[in-house]
Amino acid sequence: MQANHGRVWFHGRKVNSDMARKRAFILGGNVRKICLRTGREFLQLRHPGTNCNRFVVENSASDVTVQYTCRGNGYGRTHIRKESTGLVQIDGQGIAGGKPFQFTAEARQTGRCN
């Protein structure tokens, strides 16, 4: 994974809407399916749809760490580790809705988006 100008790259190429994949991931014991279009969907799991400022802390072939601040809505730090082509581990922590959060999630590729 690589991050560049606030965009996340998976497997050496940007994931765009033409290559969008649906991935199921476990968060807090619940399975959710999301359509991964840009990679950003994994960065702010506790601040979805919020326009936040992001800073890339770490960027390597198999790891990316991004810290973000959502003005008036908290902040977070997300670490994503690629284990294989269809499997990533996600660790996140921060403040959302005035309350602290911390989680570990696993995302697996399940198919293409509809």
N, CA and C atoms as an extended XYZ file, in Angstrom:
342
Properties=species:S:1:pos:R:3:atomname:S:1:resname:S:1:resid:I:1 pbc="F F F"
N         0.836       -1.167        0.000 N   MET     1
C         0.000        0.000        0.000 CA  MET     1
C         0.879        1.226        0.000 C   MET     1
N         0.436        2.227       -0.693 N   GLN     2
C         1.146        3.479       -0.702 CA  GLN     2
C         0.128        4.594       -0.550 C   GLN     2
N         0.531        5.645        0.121 N   ALA     3
C        -0.325        6.818        0.230 CA  ALA     3
C         0.362        7.964       -0.488 C   ALA     3
N        -0.388        8.738       -1.226 N   ASN     4
C         0.188        9.821       -1.989 CA  ASN     4
C        -0.846       10.923       -2.115 C   ASN     4
N        -0.518       12.094       -1.640 N   HIS     5
C        -1.421       13.232       -1.711 CA  HIS     5
C        -2.794       12.916       -1.119 C   HIS     5
N        -2.808       12.216        0.010 N   GLY     6
C        -4.059       11.893        0.663 CA  GLY     6
C        -4.816       10.729        0.046 C   GLY     6
N        -4.269       10.105       -1.000 N   ARG     7
C        -4.920        8.958       -1.628 CA  ARG     7
C        -4.179        7.696       -1.238 C   ARG     7
N        -4.895        6.629       -1.076 N   VAL     8
C        -4.273        5.360       -0.703 CA  VAL     8
C        -4.211        4.464       -1.921 C   VAL     8
N        -3.087        3.836       -2.106 N   TRP     9
C        -2.863        2.928       -3.214 CA  TRP     9
C        -2.749        1.529       -2.654 C   TRP     9
N        -3.391        0.561       -3.266 N   PHE    10
C        -3.309       -0.830       -2.869 CA  PHE    10
C        -2.678       -1.617       -4.007 C   PHE    10
N        -1.770       -2.521       -3.660 N   HIS    11
C        -1.148       -3.419       -4.633 CA  HIS    11
C        -0.455       -2.650       -5.753 C   HIS    11
N         0.117       -1.470       -5.437 N   GLY    12
C         0.886       -0.713       -6.404 CA  GLY    12
C         0.067        0.093       -7.395 C   GLY    12
N        -1.246        0.134       -7.234 N   ARG    13
C        -2.071        0.948       -8.127 CA  ARG    13
C        -3.255        1.497       -7.357 C   ARG    13
N        -3.722        2.644       -7.801 N   LYS    14
C        -4.855        3.275       -7.134 CA  LYS    14
C        -6.106        2.450       -7.400 C   LYS    14
N        -6.883        2.233       -6.362 N   VAL    15
C        -8.159        1.546       -6.519 CA  VAL    15
C        -9.185        2.608       -6.887 C   VAL    15
N        -9.720        2.546       -8.098 N   ASN    16
C       -10.715        3.523       -8.524 CA  ASN    16
C       -12.049        2.833       -8.762 C   ASN    16
N       -13.021        3.593       -9.192 N   SER    17
C       -14.364        3.036       -9.325 CA  SER    17
C       -14.429        1.905      -10.352 C   SER    17
N       -13.562        1.917      -11.359 N   ASP    18
C       -13.566        0.844      -12.352 CA  ASP    18
C       -13.057       -0.470      -11.776 C   ASP    18
N       -12.189       -0.387      -10.762 N   MET    19
C       -11.621       -1.582      -10.159 CA  MET    19
C       -12.209       -1.819       -8.767 C   MET    19
N       -13.309       -1.151       -8.457 N   ALA    20
C       -13.852       -1.195       -7.099 CA  ALA    20
C       -14.119       -2.625       -6.659 C   ALA    20
N       -13.822       -2.876       -5.401 N   ARG    21
C       -14.002       -4.198       -4.831 CA  ARG    21
C       -14.903       -4.091       -3.618 C   ARG    21
N       -15.684       -5.112       -3.392 N   LYS    22
C       -16.485       -5.154       -2.179 CA  LYS    22
C       -15.719       -5.995       -1.178 C   LYS    22
N       -15.574       -5.491        0.020 N   ARG    23
C       -14.842       -6.211        1.057 CA  ARG    23
C       -15.713       -6.263        2.303 C   ARG    23
N       -15.714       -7.401        2.952 N   ALA    24
C       -16.406       -7.536        4.226 CA  ALA    24
C       -15.355       -7.397        5.313 C   ALA    24
N       -15.692       -6.673        6.352 N   PHE    25
C       -14.729       -6.595        7.434 CA  PHE    25
C       -15.455       -6.643        8.764 C   PHE    25
N       -14.732       -7.098        9.773 N   ILE    26
C       -15.299       -7.240       11.105 CA  ILE    26
C       -14.860       -6.061       11.948 C   ILE    26
N       -15.806       -5.407       12.563 N   LEU    27
C       -15.527       -4.261       13.428 CA  LEU    27
C       -16.431       -4.379       14.639 C   LEU    27
N       -15.859       -4.607       15.789 N   GLY    28
C       -16.653       -4.739       17.003 CA  GLY    28
C       -17.573       -5.940       16.977 C   GLY    28
N       -17.160       -7.016       16.322 N   GLY    29
C       -17.950       -8.230       16.287 CA  GLY    29
C       -19.023       -8.238       15.215 C   GLY    29
N       -19.183       -7.135       14.484 N   ASN    30
C       -20.180       -7.063       13.415 CA  ASN    30
C       -19.503       -7.173       12.065 C   ASN    30
N       -20.128       -7.875       11.143 N   VAL    31
C       -19.604       -7.952        9.783 CA  VAL    31
C       -20.334       -6.916        8.948 C   VAL    31
N       -19.564       -6.081        8.271 N   ARG    32
C       -20.113       -5.068        7.367 CA  ARG    32
C       -19.483       -5.254        6.011 C   ARG    32
N       -20.239       -5.011        4.964 N   LYS    33
C       -19.686       -5.027        3.624 CA  LYS    33
C       -19.647       -3.600        3.119 C   LYS    33
N       -18.475       -3.222        2.621 N   ILE    34
C       -18.348       -1.890        2.037 CA  ILE    34
C       -17.747       -2.032        0.652 C   ILE    34
N       -18.020       -1.069       -0.183 N   CYS    35
C       -17.456       -1.028       -1.523 CA  CYS    35
C       -16.218       -0.151       -1.448 C   CYS    35
N       -15.075       -0.741       -1.628 N   LEU    36
C       -13.807       -0.028       -1.561 CA  LEU    36
C       -13.527        0.598       -2.911 C   LEU    36
N       -13.591        1.926       -2.967 N   ARG    37
C       -13.401        2.622       -4.233 CA  ARG    37
C       -12.062        3.347       -4.304 C   ARG    37
N       -11.660        3.992       -3.229 N   THR    38
C       -10.420        4.774       -3.254 CA  THR    38
C        -9.417        4.333       -2.201 C   THR    38
N        -9.829        3.515       -1.259 N   GLY    39
C        -8.973        3.154       -0.140 CA  GLY    39
C        -9.216        4.023        1.069 C   GLY    39
N        -9.763        5.202        0.867 N   ARG    40
C       -10.049        6.118        1.976 CA  ARG    40
C       -11.111        5.559        2.920 C   ARG    40
N       -11.940        4.656        2.419 N   GLU    41
C       -13.014        4.101        3.248 CA  GLU    41
C       -12.468        3.421        4.504 C   GLU    41
N       -11.261        2.886        4.446 N   PHE    42
C       -10.652        2.230        5.603 CA  PHE    42
C        -9.973        3.215        6.542 C   PHE    42
N        -9.664        4.408        6.063 N   LEU    43
C        -8.896        5.354        6.871 CA  LEU    43
C        -9.694        5.977        8.012 C   LEU    43
N       -10.959        6.227        7.807 N   GLN    44
C       -11.783        6.921        8.794 CA  GLN    44
C       -13.026        6.107        9.117 C   GLN    44
N       -12.857        4.913        9.610 N   LEU    45
C       -14.007        4.047        9.889 CA  LEU    45
C       -14.922        4.635       10.963 C   LEU    45
N       -14.396        5.403       11.879 N   ARG    46
C       -15.220        6.022       12.921 CA  ARG    46
C       -15.598        7.457       12.595 C   ARG    46
N       -15.172        7.943       11.447 N   HIS    47
C       -15.540        9.275       10.969 CA  HIS    47
C       -15.963        9.186        9.501 C   HIS    47
N       -16.898        8.290        9.153 N   PRO    48
C       -17.257        8.104        7.743 CA  PRO    48
C       -17.924        9.335        7.154 C   PRO    48
N       -17.573        9.648        5.928 N   GLY    49
C       -18.210       10.754        5.218 CA  GLY    49
C       -17.820       12.128        5.724 C   GLY    49
N       -16.895       12.197        6.656 N   THR    50
C       -16.471       13.471        7.208 CA  THR    50
C       -15.238       13.964        6.467 C   THR    50
N       -15.237       15.245        6.118 N   ASN    51
C       -14.088       15.842        5.453 CA  ASN    51
C       -13.034       16.175        6.502 C   ASN    51
N       -11.950       15.401        6.521 N   CYS    52
C       -10.902       15.557        7.531 CA  CYS    52
C        -9.570       15.846        6.859 C   CYS    52
N        -8.696       16.527        7.577 N   ASN    53
C        -7.334       16.749        7.113 CA  ASN    53
C        -6.510       15.523        7.469 C   ASN    53
N        -5.742       15.014        6.508 N   ARG    54
C        -4.965       13.794        6.722 CA  ARG    54
C        -3.478       14.060        6.577 C   ARG    54
N        -2.694       13.322        7.362 N   PHE    55
C        -1.241       13.385        7.298 CA  PHE    55
C        -0.712       11.959        7.259 C   PHE    55
N         0.086       11.636        6.252 N   VAL    56
C         0.652       10.299        6.122 CA  VAL    56
C         1.867       10.198        7.038 C   VAL    56
N         1.785        9.293        8.024 N   VAL    57
C         2.852        9.088        8.997 CA  VAL    57
C         3.844        8.049        8.499 C   VAL    57
N         3.326        6.956        7.928 N   GLU    58
C         4.157        5.858        7.436 CA  GLU    58
C         3.612        5.400        6.100 C   GLU    58
N         4.513        5.045        5.197 N   ASN    59
C         4.100        4.621        3.871 CA  ASN    59
C         5.117        3.623        3.335 C   ASN    59
N         4.748        2.355        3.283 N   SER    60
C         5.631        1.332        2.731 CA  SER    60
C         4.808        0.399        1.853 C   SER    60
N         5.447       -0.600        1.304 N   ALA    61
C         4.754       -1.526        0.404 CA  ALA    61
C         3.637       -2.290        1.102 C   ALA    61
N         3.772       -2.551        2.403 N   SER    62
C         2.765       -3.354        3.097 CA  SER    62
C         2.088       -2.636        4.265 C   SER    62
N         2.499       -1.423        4.568 N   ASP    63
C         1.924       -0.683        5.694 CA  ASP    63
C         1.681        0.771        5.320 C   ASP    63
N         0.592        1.307        5.854 N   VAL    64
C         0.345        2.743        5.759 CA  VAL    64
C        -0.281        3.180        7.085 C   VAL    64
N         0.181        4.303        7.591 N   THR    65
C        -0.385        4.899        8.806 CA  THR    65
C        -0.762        6.332        8.477 C   THR    65
N        -2.002        6.686        8.776 N   VAL    66
C        -2.503        8.027        8.499 CA  VAL    66
C        -3.119        8.597        9.763 C   VAL    66
N        -2.752        9.828       10.063 N   GLN    67
C        -3.348       10.553       11.185 CA  GLN    67
C        -4.262       11.610       10.582 C   GLN    67
N        -5.433       11.785       11.156 N   TYR    68
C        -6.372       12.748       10.592 CA  TYR    68
C        -7.067       13.550       11.692 C   TYR    68
N        -7.480       14.761       11.322 N   THR    69
C        -8.211       15.647       12.226 CA  THR    69
C        -9.479       16.095       11.521 C   THR    69
N       -10.609       15.901       12.181 N   CYS    70
C       -11.912       16.302       11.647 CA  CYS    70
C       -12.373       17.499       12.480 C   CYS    70
N       -12.193       18.660       11.961 N   ARG    71
C       -12.478       19.897       12.698 CA  ARG    71
C       -13.861       19.862       13.334 C   ARG    71
N       -13.890       19.969       14.659 N   GLY    72
C       -15.143       19.966       15.398 CA  GLY    72
C       -15.758       18.593       15.594 C   GLY    72
N       -15.087       17.540       15.090 N   ASN    73
C       -15.670       16.199       15.168 CA  ASN    73
C       -14.671       15.139       15.628 C   ASN    73
N       -13.513       15.560       16.140 N   GLY    74
C       -12.552       14.611       16.667 CA  GLY    74
C       -11.388       14.351       15.735 C   GLY    74
N       -10.699       13.263       15.999 N   TYR    75
C        -9.506       12.920       15.233 CA  TYR    75
C        -9.251       11.428       15.343 C   TYR    75
N        -8.296       10.949       14.568 N   GLY    76
C        -7.968        9.539       14.626 CA  GLY    76
C        -6.628        9.241       14.000 C   GLY    76
N        -6.200        8.034       14.225 N   ARG    77
C        -4.963        7.507       13.640 CA  ARG    77
C        -5.275        6.080       13.215 C   ARG    77
N        -5.028        5.770       11.946 N   THR    78
C        -5.322        4.449       11.396 CA  THR    78
C        -4.062        3.837       10.813 C   THR    78
N        -3.837        2.584       11.169 N   HIS    79
C        -2.720        1.813       10.615 CA  HIS    79
C        -3.319        0.639        9.843 C   HIS    79
N        -2.923        0.485        8.578 N   ILE    80
C        -3.402       -0.607        7.732 CA  ILE    80
C        -2.195       -1.430        7.305 C   ILE    80
N        -2.287       -2.740        7.540 N   ARG    81
C        -1.204       -3.653        7.173 CA  ARG    81
C        -1.731       -4.686        6.182 C   ARG    81
N        -1.095       -4.772        5.045 N   LYS    82
C        -1.464       -5.752        4.022 CA  LYS    82
C        -0.804       -7.082        4.360 C   LYS    82
N        -1.628       -8.108        4.575 N   GLU    83
C        -1.100       -9.452        4.834 CA  GLU    83
C        -1.006      -10.270        3.563 C   GLU    83
N        -1.963      -10.089        2.664 N   SER    84
C        -1.965      -10.769        1.372 CA  SER    84
C        -2.796       -9.930        0.409 C   SER    84
N        -2.937      -10.400       -0.815 N   THR    85
C        -3.677       -9.649       -1.827 CA  THR    85
C        -5.108       -9.330       -1.397 C   THR    85
N        -5.768      -10.241       -0.708 N   GLY    86
C        -7.162      -10.032       -0.328 CA  GLY    86
C        -7.400       -9.875        1.151 C   GLY    86
N        -6.348       -9.598        1.934 N   LEU    87
C        -6.507       -9.514        3.382 CA  LEU    87
C        -5.670       -8.379        3.963 C   LEU    87
N        -6.321       -7.483        4.723 N   VAL    88
C        -5.614       -6.414        5.427 CA  VAL    88
C        -6.080       -6.362        6.873 C   VAL    88
N        -5.185       -5.917        7.735 N   GLN    89
C        -5.490       -5.689        9.150 CA  GLN    89
C        -5.554       -4.180        9.371 C   GLN    89
N        -6.536       -3.731       10.145 N   ILE    90
C        -6.739       -2.308       10.384 CA  ILE    90
C        -6.778       -2.063       11.891 C   ILE    90
N        -5.974       -1.116       12.343 N   ASP    91
C        -5.987       -0.687       13.738 CA  ASP    91
C        -6.294        0.800       13.759 C   ASP    91
N        -7.222        1.196       14.606 N   GLY    92
C        -7.577        2.603       14.691 CA  GLY    92
C        -7.790        3.054       16.120 C   GLY    92
N        -7.548        4.322       16.353 N   GLN    93
C        -7.809        4.920       17.662 CA  GLN    93
C        -8.011        6.409       17.476 C   GLN    93
N        -8.692        7.021       18.428 N   GLY    94
C        -8.913        8.452       18.353 CA  GLY    94
C       -10.087        8.883       19.201 C   GLY    94
N       -10.694        9.995       18.806 N   ILE    95
C       -11.855       10.570       19.481 CA  ILE    95
C       -12.948       10.786       18.441 C   ILE    95
N       -14.145       10.297       18.707 N   ALA    96
C       -15.300       10.508       17.828 CA  ALA    96
C       -16.511       10.797       18.707 C   ALA    96
N       -17.240       11.842       18.392 N   GLY    97
C       -18.410       12.194       19.187 CA  GLY    97
C       -18.056       12.502       20.642 C   GLY    97
N       -16.862       13.018       20.857 N   GLY    98
C       -16.419       13.360       22.206 CA  GLY    98
C       -15.972       12.181       23.049 C   GLY    98
N       -15.937       10.992       22.469 N   LYS    99
C       -15.560        9.792       23.220 CA  LYS    99
C       -14.384        9.087       22.556 C   LYS    99
N       -13.478        8.534       23.361 N   PRO   100
C       -12.346        7.817       22.781 CA  PRO   100
C       -12.785        6.489       22.166 C   PRO   100
N       -12.053        6.058       21.151 N   PHE   101
C       -12.288        4.752       20.547 CA  PHE   101
C       -10.954        4.093       20.224 C   PHE   101
N       -10.996        2.784       20.174 N   GLN   102
C        -9.855        1.985       19.736 CA  GLN   102
C       -10.420        0.683       19.187 C   GLN   102
N        -9.926        0.235       18.037 N   PHE   103
C       -10.427       -1.002       17.453 CA  PHE   103
C        -9.362       -1.680       16.613 C   PHE   103
N        -9.571       -2.951       16.389 N   THR   104
C        -8.797       -3.749       15.453 CA  THR   104
C        -9.802       -4.442       14.543 C   THR   104
N        -9.577       -4.398       13.243 N   ALA   105
C       -10.499       -5.004       12.282 CA  ALA   105
C        -9.706       -5.760       11.229 C   ALA   105
N       -10.368       -6.695       10.602 N   GLU   106
C        -9.783       -7.454        9.508 CA  GLU   106
C       -10.672       -7.266        8.289 C   GLU   106
N       -10.062       -6.976        7.152 N   ALA   107
C       -10.825       -6.796        5.909 CA  ALA   107
C       -10.399       -7.857        4.908 C   ALA   107
N       -11.391       -8.525        4.342 N   ARG   108
C       -11.135       -9.553        3.324 CA  ARG   108
C       -11.902       -9.209        2.057 C   ARG   108
N       -11.260       -9.426        0.934 N   GLN   109
C       -11.929       -9.204       -0.353 CA  GLN   109
C       -12.978      -10.285       -0.549 C   GLN   109
N       -14.191       -9.866       -0.924 N   THR   110
C       -15.262      -10.838       -1.126 CA  THR   110
C       -15.803      -10.827       -2.541 C   THR   110
N       -15.414       -9.873       -3.367 N   GLY   111
C       -15.899       -9.820       -4.728 CA  GLY   111
C       -15.926       -8.396       -5.245 C   GLY   111
N       -16.607       -8.197       -6.343 N   ARG   112
C       -16.700       -6.874       -6.964 CA  ARG   112
C       -17.926       -6.134       -6.450 C   ARG   112
N       -17.888       -4.819       -6.550 N   CYS   113
C       -19.044       -4.000       -6.174 CA  CYS   113
C       -20.114       -4.115       -7.251 C   CYS   113
N       -21.348       -4.004       -6.819 N   ASN   114
C       -22.466       -4.051       -7.781 CA  ASN   114
C       -22.778       -2.671       -8.295 C   ASN   114
